[in-house]
Amino acid sequence: MREEYDFSKGKRGIHSRDVKEFQIPVYLDPQLEEYFKNIAKKKNQDLSSLINTILKKEMELHNSLI
């Protein structure tokens, strides 16, 4: 490594992205994943959309009980 590095021509933040764009990965148990993949396939829908729909309905149900 060098003693010193010259960052005078560097640009801040060019390799970072906005946190709003970051999506948190969600990992399902293999049994759940297989079950919901089969449902998504039958509905001609991708797995992510199906899981989001299920979670939105669950959130509505939860909010109605509060």
C-alpha positions as CSV (number, residue, x, y, z in Angstrom):
1,M,0.0,0.0,0.0
2,R,1.1,3.6,-0.6
3,E,1.8,6.0,2.2
4,E,-0.8,8.4,0.8
5,Y,-3.5,8.4,-1.9
6,D,-4.7,11.4,-3.9
7,F,-8.5,11.7,-3.8
8,S,-8.5,15.3,-5.1
9,K,-10.2,14.2,-8.4
10,G,-12.5,11.7,-6.8
11,K,-16.3,11.9,-7.0
12,R,-18.3,11.2,-3.9
13,G,-21.1,8.6,-4.0
14,I,-20.7,7.3,-7.6
15,H,-20.7,3.7,-6.4
16,S,-23.5,4.0,-3.9
17,R,-27.3,3.9,-4.6
18,D,-30.3,5.4,-2.8
19,V,-31.6,3.3,0.1
20,K,-35.1,3.6,-1.4
21,E,-34.0,1.3,-4.2
22,F,-32.7,-1.4,-1.9
23,Q,-34.9,-4.4,-1.6
24,I,-34.6,-6.7,1.4
25,P,-34.3,-10.4,0.4
26,V,-36.9,-12.6,2.0
27,Y,-36.1,-16.3,2.3
28,L,-38.9,-18.8,2.6
29,D,-38.7,-22.2,4.1
30,P,-38.3,-24.8,1.3
31,Q,-41.7,-26.3,2.0
32,L,-43.4,-22.9,1.8
33,E,-41.5,-21.9,-1.3
34,E,-42.5,-25.0,-3.1
35,Y,-46.2,-24.7,-2.0
36,F,-46.4,-21.0,-3.1
37,K,-44.4,-21.6,-6.3
38,N,-47.1,-24.2,-7.4
39,I,-49.9,-21.8,-6.7
40,A,-48.1,-19.0,-8.6
41,K,-47.6,-21.3,-11.5
42,K,-51.3,-22.2,-11.6
43,K,-52.2,-18.5,-11.5
44,N,-49.6,-17.6,-14.1
45,Q,-48.1,-15.2,-11.6
46,D,-44.6,-14.7,-10.4
47,L,-43.8,-15.8,-6.8
48,S,-42.9,-12.3,-5.6
49,S,-46.3,-10.9,-6.7
50,L,-48.2,-13.7,-5.1
51,I,-46.4,-13.4,-1.8
52,N,-46.9,-9.6,-1.8
53,T,-50.6,-10.1,-2.4
54,I,-50.9,-12.6,0.4
55,L,-49.0,-10.3,2.8
56,K,-51.1,-7.3,1.8
57,K,-54.3,-9.2,2.6
58,E,-52.8,-10.3,5.9
59,M,-51.9,-6.7,6.7
60,E,-55.5,-5.7,6.0
61,L,-56.8,-8.4,8.2
62,H,-54.4,-7.5,11.0
63,N,-55.4,-3.8,10.7
64,S,-59.1,-4.6,10.9
65,L,-58.6,-6.4,14.2
66,I,-56.7,-3.5,15.9
